[in-house]
Amino acid sequence: MDKQTNKLFIILILLSILNLIGVFFIFPKLPQEIPLHWGINGEIDNWGNKNFIILFGFLPIIISVGMYYLPNLDPKKENYLKMSVIYSGIAIWLTLFIIVSDWLTIGAALNILNLDQNKIIPIIINLILGISFIIIGNYMPRIKQNWFFGARTPWALTNKTNWKKTQRFSGYIFIFIGMILLFNIFFMNNIFFIFSIIAIIASILSIYIYSYFLYKKETTGN
């Protein structure tokens, strides 16, 4: 990766370390049990020992450090230079998303976010994920061939044309999934939740079907 990207990752890693320090600082003030999951109706449906927040606190460091070194393991690592903006952007998003999730959990545990009003948390998560999927979808066609990042079907990994077309198709799929997540904010019920899961699974499967279709078309010449 270039020097600018390296500096960005260093800043991201330092931010992750500061987040962990903050988690350790607030840890003694947390109740013994903290909320771990919110149901589709916005109510907390799973509690756990506060030690889990320490694990969550380490995740941003694991993600930022892992994504910093990951390109060095890729046989096609030279392609990361051609998409450094996209790759670093995804690293920033993943790291910040986990950090925000950490502090939303802490806020709920300390009643800073009133437990009776925690329905706002699933809305925030869906909003962040929905917008993120739409943004990523717009950048998917610019992802270069590699082994760790993007829509990595077996047929796309072995053919550049298949890769380009699969990433473009995946971009539309990501935008569609993002829209489903945004609509989920307005229809937070069991029926729409089940519909959303089915639609998302079908959408992901369609990427593999499309890539395989391209492969068959290429090999048969039709």
Secondary structure, DSSP 4 states (H G I P E B T S, - for coil): --HHHHHHHHHHHHHHHHHHHHHHHHGGGS-SEEEEEE-TTSSEEEEEETTHHHHHHHHHHHHHHHHHHGGGG-TTGGGGGGGHHHHHHHHHHHHHHHHHHHHHHHHHHTTSS-GGGTTHHHHHHHHHHHHHHHHHHHHGGGPPS-SSSS---HHHHT-HHHHHHHHHHHHHHHHHHHHHHHHTTT--SHHHHHHHHHHHHHHHHHHHHHHHHHHHHHHHT-
